Amino acid sequence: MDVAAVTATAPDAPLEKTTIRRRETGPADVLIEIEFAGICHSDIHHARSEWGSAEYPVTPGHEIVGLVREVGSEVTRHSVGDRVGVGCLVGACHECSSCEAGQEQECENGAVATYGSPLPEGHPEGTVTQGGYSTHIVVEERMVVSIPDGLDPAAAAPLLCAGITMFSPLRQWNVGPGMSVAVIGMGGLGHVGVQLAVAMGAEVTVLSQTTSKRDDSLRFGAVEHYATAGDEGRETLRGLRGTFDVILNTVSANLPVDRFLATLKPRGALVGIGIPTEPMSVRAGSLAAGRKILTGSMIGGIPETQEMLEFCARHGVTAEIEMIAADKINEAYDRVVNSDVRYRFVIDAKTF
């Protein structure tokens, strides 16, 4: 079927409305009528080929919430009318050790991204996968999650990327009551991470360039918000030495990593989530002293994504969103780059 979509056609061209082709619903597939699609900064990086790998035309979007409209004959987990979600992945081999462990994002034979992943020659949808800035999408059942009734569907859309991106490292490092967690950056990722860590029982501190979002940090449950820029910020970090069990770094700018490592307790972990384009510099002694851990994290697998959604429904965690129509996507992209959104844009799919 041909469906309405918004597509990137070149790195320096505005996204434009068009139509794209979706494959027929196969035996193991579900056809989803999209209700909402979140805008992730990764969409912008890819649409503008800032990572240097984009093939055009490509329809971005990997924060998808919608209703099942058709199911294949082998589908058992989802039914027509169910509200479901699709995140960053639409395929994996389901046979390797990573997939068997529910870590499809680490598929040893190559996970298939929701947009921009190469498709076999002659595939009905073209040369690469096409994402959620469209009215419909066909996805294999195993890559589709259920949206709990307790979640607002529009505000739940960013959880399919931002939510699992923050939830997975919190689970990895066993965050819970009695622990002290810092979140670096109070943006689309950070504001969700604060809520999740608070819901897990941790005491949460926000570390940001300025105090402009301090009121928001406290509203989301943080106990403190510190500015870390300049000489005053250097003194602030010095005063926080040995404070945190886990630090989640959501920013993509290069930071003075050694200063932040010093704020960890012995055997604490600094988790890099934002991905700077320049190499990171760290002194070996900053890690050796106290056996500090410098690590990274991206998304999680399908089972963990489902767990995250159910956790969010139980604890009332969603993204704070600004709803837009499809004709505002290009403007929204510029606003995201300029950090002019609190905190995530979500597109009303009826406007595609």
N, C-alpha and C positions, 0 to 999 in steps of 0.2 A: 504494500500500500504506500502511496505517496502522502506525506504529512507535512504540515507547516512547520517551519523551523527558523532559527536565526543562526547564521553561519559566518565564520571568518574565511575570507577569500585571499588575504595577503597580510604580511606582518604589519604594514602601515596603513591598511584600509579599515574603515569602520565595519563592524559586523552588520549584516543586512538580512532582511527577511527573504526566505526562499522556500523551496520544498526539497525534502530528502526522501529517499526510499527506505522503507523498513521491510525486512524479510517476512515471509509467511511464518505464522506461529507453528513451530515444529512440535513433535510429540513431547519434548521435555521443556517447552518454552511457556512463558506467559506474555500476553500482550497487555501493556499497561497504558491507560489513558493518563497522561501526566497532569497533575493539578498544580504543582509548585516545583520550581527549580532554583536552588541556591546559587549564588555567585561566589566562587572561591578564587583567591588570588592566583591559584594554579591555572584557572581558566584563562586569566589574563596573560600569564607567562606563556602559555601554549598558543593562544590566539595570536599573540604578537611575536611568536617564535623567539622568545627571550632565552629559551633553553636550546635553541638551534635545531630542533628536531621536528618541527611542525610540517605536515603535508596538507596542502589545501585542495579543495575546500574542506573545512572541519567544523562541526557543530560541537561547541563545548558543553559542559554541564555534567557534574557527577554528584550532585546532591538532589536526588529525585524522589518525590513523593507523588503517588497516584493511585488509581483504582484499577484492579484487574478486570479486563473486559473480555478476555478469551484465554483458555488454558488448553495445553496439549493433552493428548490421551494418556500420557504417562505421569502427568503432574498430580501430586498428592498433597503437597503442603499448602497450596494456595487455591482459592476458589474465586469464581467470578463475583465481583463486588467487594472483595477484600481490599483494604487500604494497605499498600506495600511501599517499600523503599528500595532504591538502588543507589549504591555509593560509588566508590572509585573504580571498582572492578566489575566486569561482566563475564569473565571467563577464567578458568584455570584448568590444569590437567586432571585434578581430582584423584590422582594416582600416586604422586610422589609422597615422600615422608612429610613434607611441609603441609601439603593439602590434607593428608590423612590426620594431621594434628590440628586441623582447623585454622591453619595459617596460610590461606590462599594467596595473601599478598607476597609471600616468599616462595611461591610455586617454582620449583626447580626447573620446570620446562617452560616457564614464562607465563605469568599472569596476563590477562587481556584487560587493558584499561578501558574505561567506559567510553572514552573518546581518544582518537589519535593512534590506536594500536593497529598494526597492519592486518589486513584481511586477506584470505586466500584469493588467488586470481579468479575472476569471474563471480565473486561474491555479489549477491543482489544489492547490498548496501554500499558498494563501492570499494575503494582501496584501503580505507581506514574506518575504524569504529566511529560512530556518530553519537554524541551525547544527549543530554537532557534538555537543551534549549529547543524543545519541540513538543508537539501535542501528544505523541505516542512513542513507545519504544518496546521492542521485543527482546526479552532477556531470558536466559536459561534459568529454570526454577531455583537451582542450587545457589545462585548468586543474588537472590531476591530475599529481602527480610520483611517481616511483618511490622507495621506501625501500630503500637499499642493504642487502645481507645483513649487512654488518659492524656495523650499528647496532642497539642494543637498541630494539625498537619503542616501548616505553613512554617511555624517555628521549629518543627522537627526536621525540616529539610536539611538545614546546615549540620545537623547532628550526623548525617551520613558521611560527612568528611571531618568537619571540625570536632564533632563529638567523639568519634572513635579515635581521632588523632590524639586527643587529650586523655581519653579514658584508658587506652591501651597501656601507656607508660605508667599511669597511676596504679593499674592492676599489676603490671610487671614488677614494680618496686613495692608492692604490698602496702600501699598507703592506707592508713586507717587511724583510729583513735589514738591519741597520744603522740602523733607524729607532727612535725613542723614542715610545711611545704611552702616554697616560694614559686611564684609564677612571674617570669620576666616577660613583660609586654601585656598591655591591657587592650587587646584588639579582638578580632573575630575568633581567634583561638583562645586567647587568654581569658576572656570573660566566661567562656564555657568551662575552661579548666578550673577556674576559681570555684564555680558552682559545684563541679563534680568532686573536687577535693574536699570542700566543706561538707558535702553530703556523705562522703566517706568517713567523716569524723575528724579530719585533720585540722590543725590550726594553720591558716593560710595567710601569707603576706604577698603583696604585689610589689614588684620592683619595676619601675618605669622611668623613662627619661625625665618626666615632669610629674607634678601632682595634679595635673588638669583633670584626671579621671578618678581622683581619690574618692569622691562621693559615690561613684559607681562601684568601685572596688568594695567599699564597705557595704553598699546595698546588696552586692552579690554574696556577701558573707565573709570577706577578708577581715582580719583583725587589724591590719595596718597596710599602708601604701607609702612607699618611700620613693623619692626621686634619686636617681643614681648618676645623673649627668654632672660633669664639671668637678671642681675641687670639693664642693659640698657633698656631692654624691660619693666621691672617693672616701670622705670621712664617714659617711653613712655606712658604706660597705665595711669599712674597718671596724665600726661599732657592732656589726652583725657577724663578726667572725665566730665560727663554730655554732651557728644557730640552726641550720636547716638539715633535715634528713634527705630531702629530695628537692631539686630545683628543676622546673620545666622552663626551658628557654624557647619562647615562641617567636622571637624576632629573627629576621633574616639579615640584619646588619652584623658586622664584626664587632664583638664586644671584648673588653679586657678580661678574658676567660680566667686568668689567674686570680683576679680580685674576687670573682664570683665563686671560684672553687674554695677560696679561703673562708667563705661564709657557710660551707658545709660542715657538718659534724664528721668525725672520723667514720670512714666507710660510707659516707653519703654519696649520692649520685647526682650529677648535673646532666640532664637529658636534653640534647639538642633536637629541637623539632623544626624550628625555622632553619632554612638552608641558605647560608650566605654564598655568594658566588666566588668569593675570594678564599684562599686557604686559611685555616685557623691556626693560630700560634698559641702554644701553651708550654710553660716550663715543666720539665720532668719532675722537679721537686714539688710542684703544686699538687701533683698526683701522689707521689711517694709518701709525702707527709700526711699521715692519717689514712693511707690507702684509699684515697678519693677515687671515684669512678667518673670518667667522662665518656658518655655514651650517646647514642642517637635513637630516634624512633620515628616511624612514619604512621601508617594506619594499622588496623588489626584485621583479622580474618572475619569471615561471615558469622561464625558462632559468637565471637566476641562482640561484633557489631550488634547482633540481636540482644545479647546480654546488656550492652550499653543502653539500648533503647528502652528495655524493660526497667533498668535501673533509673533512667531519667523519668520514666512515667511514674515510678514509685515515689521519687523525691522531688518532682515538679521542676526538673531541670530542662530548659530549652534555650535556644539562642534568642537573643533580642534582635528583632529584625525590622527592616524597612521594606515594605512591599512596593514593587514597581511594575510597570507595564513593559512589554517587550521593546517598545520604542525608546525606552530610557536606558537600555543596556550600555550603550557606548558612553553615555554620561556617567553611569554608575561605575564603569571601569575606571574612568579618570578619577572619580571620587575615592575609589578604593586605593588607588595608587597614592593619592594625597591624604590618606587616612581620614577621610571625611565621611565616615559612616559609623553609627553606633547601633548594631555592631556587625550585622550581616545583611546584604541585599538578598531578597527572594523575589523571583519573577512569577507573576500570575500567568500560568500556562494558557489560560483562555485568551490571552492577548497575543499569542504567537501567530 
